[in-house]
Amino acid sequence: MITSQKATCSYAKVSKNCHPEELRCGSRQWSCASADQCVPDSWRCDGQRDCRDGSDEAACAPEKCGSSEFQCRSSACLHLSLVCDGKEDCADGSDEGGQCSASACGQVQCSHTCYRSPRGPICACEQGFELKSSGGSCEDVDECRRSGGRPCSQTCINTEGSYRCTCHPGYLLEPDGHTCKATGTEPILLVAIQFNLLLYGLRSLKEDILAATDKNLVIFSIDYDLLDQKVFWTELGAESIKWISMDAKKKGTVVKGIKSDCMVVDWIGRNLYWTDGTAGQILAIQLTAVWRGKPEYTIVLGDNLNQPRSLALDPLNG
């Protein structure tokens, strides 16, 4: 059998005049109260006495122990199976003695398990259950409603002693049993870097260039038309808004002779909007008119606007 034990460091040095030098612990170490021993920071308040004087387990913040755990006087939590086993597992030894020898589980009625303890017999529950406020009965824990985080990324169904995760249509449950991922084609991240328009695969991490502009014209604003599968962009210094299909087989210009600081697409209403910060305007053009060869645009807002630079749409709510 191979066992592992924690190793502590003592640095008490003696100088020529026979006086011990001051102990200096590392940046990630904790100095015991005896001032002659250093232990790692992670060993502080871990429920196990590592300093010879036990100071690493003193004045620790109290923990909230589970229904199948015993709370040492030092506030550390210990599984009930380690209590009253003839070996001191709590740093202060509070898991032994007391009523350990006289603690008889036959004196209480527990719906799941009974353990001996220095304070008498204790009822404990199996995983997924917890003790009721009084008595030795165990009740199911509803993990789906418990505060402290959602166990499932989409739908959680509580079961007796446990829970299971399910996904909405169009999603599959990952091997971890908690996370849902979309089925179908790989999700793509649309990225503009200087004069390149890139498609970045979020699963394969593959990078493809969708479009490249003149190296003197930096791509300034981009958006995506979910319905027609087209990407729109503006170029810094160029007075136009351009587009390209996701398969890169078609491309063109939406409108010319305009100044645009920011451009966005209403893929439901079939309009494209942009801001002109210099003129203090928000303008729009109908995409259906563009495809018919009539790129006429209109001013949506032109009063009381002071250099608008950014724009966002909520297509679902218009």
N, C-alpha and C positions, 0 to 999 in steps of 0.2 A: 504494500500500500504506500502510495506517495502522498504526503501531507505537505501543506504550505503554511508558513507562519509569517507574521509581519516582522519586519526587522527594523528596529529603531536605532538611532544614532546618538552617542554620547560624545561630547566634545570637551570635557573638562581637562584643560591643559594646566600643567604646573610649571611655573617659571622658576628661575634660579633662586629667587628669594622665598620659594615654597608657598607662595600665595596663588590660588587658582585664578586663571584668567577668566574674563567675562565670556559667557557662552554666546556664540553668534550663530543663529539659525539661518537657513537659506530663505529666499524670498517666498518659497512655497512650503515652508515648514512652520510649525507652531512650537513655541517654547513651553515646556512643562513648568509648573509652578516651582519645582525643585531647582530650576535654573541649571540643571546639569544634563538635560536630555532634550532632543528635538524629535518631533514626529511630523509626518506629512499633514498638511492642512485637511486633507480628505478624511483623516482618521479622527478628527475632532468631532465629538458628539455622534459617533457611529454606533454607540451601544456597546462597544468593547473597550476595556481599559488597556491603553497602550503605554501611558506614562506610568512609571513605577509608583508614583504617588496618586494615581487616578485622576489627576487634575484635568485631563483631556475630556473627561465625561462629567465634570462639575459645571454647574450653572448653565446647563443646556436648556434651550427652549423646549417646552413640553410638546410631544407629538400626539397626534390623534391616532390611536392604534385601531386596527381592524377588529371585527368580532371574533376572529380566531387568533388574536394576539394578546400577549400579556404585557402590561406597562410596568417597566422597572421603576424603582424610585428615582433613578437618574433621568426618567422621562423617555428612555429608549423603548422601542417596541420589540418584542420577542415572540416567536411562534409558540403557541401553548404546548406543542409536542416537546419543546426543550425545557419546559418548566417542571420542577420536582423530579429531575432525572438523575440527581446525585452529583451534578456538575454545575458550577456557578457560571452561567452564561451572561447574566447582567453584570455590568461593570461593578456594581455595588453589592452583588451577591443576593439581591432581593428576590430572585427566582427560586431560591432554596430555603429550607427551614420552615418556620411557622407551622401551618397545618398540613404540610406535605404528607407526613406519615399517616395522619389521622383523617386525611381528606378522602372520603369514600363517595364514589359517583352513584352508588346505590341510594344515596339519601335524596337525590334530586331527579327530576324527570326532564330529560333533554330530548328534543325531537330529532336531533342529528347526532352530535358527539358530546361527550363529557370529558373534561381534563381535570387532573388534580392541580392545586395551586397553594401557595403559602396562605392564601386567604380563604381556602375552602374550595369545594368543587365548582367548576365553571363550565357553563354550556357554550358550545361553539357551533357554527353553521358551516356547511359546505360552501364552496365557491359559487357565487351567484345568489346567495341567500344572506340574510342578516337577522339578528335577534330582534324580536319585538321589544318594545319599551319595557315590558314586564314579563317575567316568566322565562321558560326555556324553549319557547316555540320559535321556529325559524320561518321567515316569510321571504318570498321571492323579491329580488331587487330588480326594479325596472330600469335597466341600463339606458334605455332610449330616452327616459325623462330625467335621468340623474344630471344634476348640474356639474359643471366642470369640463364641458366639451362634448361634441357630438361623436359617437363611436362610428357612425357611417357617413359617407360623403353625400348620400342621397336619402334612402328610405331605411328606417330601423324598425324591426319587428321584435318585440319582446317575447321570450319563451321562458318556460319554467327553468329557472336557474341559469339562464343565459340569454342570448339574443342573436339575431341574424340580420345581415344587411342585404338589401335588394336594390336594383337599379331601375330607372325609368326606361321606357321603350327607346331603343336607339343607343343604349349603353350596355356595357358588359362589366361584370364584377372582376376586379383584378385578383391575382392569386393571394393577396394579403387578406382577402375577405372583407375589406372595409371600403376600398376605393373603387369608384365607377369610372370607366373611360368610354369615350364615344366610339361607336363602331363606324365602319365605312372607311373612306379615304383618310390619309394622314392629315392632322391639323397643321396648318401652315401659318407662320408668322411673317407678316409683310414688313420689310425693313428698308429704309432709305438711308444710305451712307454716301454722303457727298454727291457724286454724279451717277451712282448705281442704285437701281431698284432691285432688291433681293427677295427671294422666297426661301425661308428657312424652315426645314422640316423639324417639328417638335419631337418626333420619335426617332427618326433616322439621323437627325442633326445634319442633314445634307443641305448644302447651300447652292442655290441656282440664281443666276442673273436673269431677271425678267426683262429689264430695259436698261440701257445706258445712254446718258445724255452727253452733250458737248461738255468737255472738261472745264469749260469756262462758266458753265451754268449748273449751279448746285441745286439738287432737288430740295424744295423748301417745305412743301406740304403734300401729304398723300391721303387718300381714302379709297374705300372699296365698295363696289356695287354688288351686293349679295345676289340680286335677282339676275342681272345680266353677266355676272362673273367678269367685271371689268375693273381695272385699277385706274384711278385718276390722280394726277399730280400737277404741281406748279413748280416752276424753276425760278430761282432767285435771279432777278434781272431780266427774265423773259416775260413779255406781256401776253401770256397765253396760258390756257389750261389744256393739258393733253391727257390721252387715255390709251390703254392697251388691254387686250383681252388676256385672260389668265393663261391661255395656251400660246400666247405671243404670236398668234397668226394674223391678228388684225390690230391696227393702231391708228390714231388720228388726233385731231385737235378739236376740242369742244368749242372754244371761243378765242378770238384774237383781239388785240388792242385793248386789253384791260390790265389793271394793276391788282394783284391779289396777295394779301398777307397770309390768309388762311382759307382753305377750301374744304367743304364737307358735302357728302352725298346723302340725300333722303331717298333711300332705296325703295320705300313704300310709296311715297308721294311722287316719285320720279322727277325730283328737282335737284339741281346742284346749286349750292350757295357758296358765296365767297365774301370776304371783307376787303374793303379798300380803305386802309388806314389814313392815307393822305387826303382823300376826299371825304372821309368820315361817313362811309356808306356800307350797307349790307345789300348785296345784289343776288339775283337768282336767275336760273335759266332752266327751261323744261327740257329734260333729256329726250323726250319723244320728239320735240321740235328739232333737236340737234340731229337725230338720226334721219329726219326727213329733209335735212339740208337747210333748215331755217334757224340758225343760231342767234335768235333774238333774246336779249336779256332785259330784265327790269330791275328797278331799284325797290327793294323791300322796305328798308329803313334808311332815311337820309337826313333826319332831323335830330338834333340834340345828341349826336354821337361824337365823342371826342377820341379820334384815332383808334378805332376798334382793331385789335390785332389777332384775336383768337375767337373761335366760333365752335359751338357744339350743338348737335341736333338730338331730338328724342323722336325718332321715326314712329315708334309704336303708339305714342300719344299725340303725334302731330305737332 
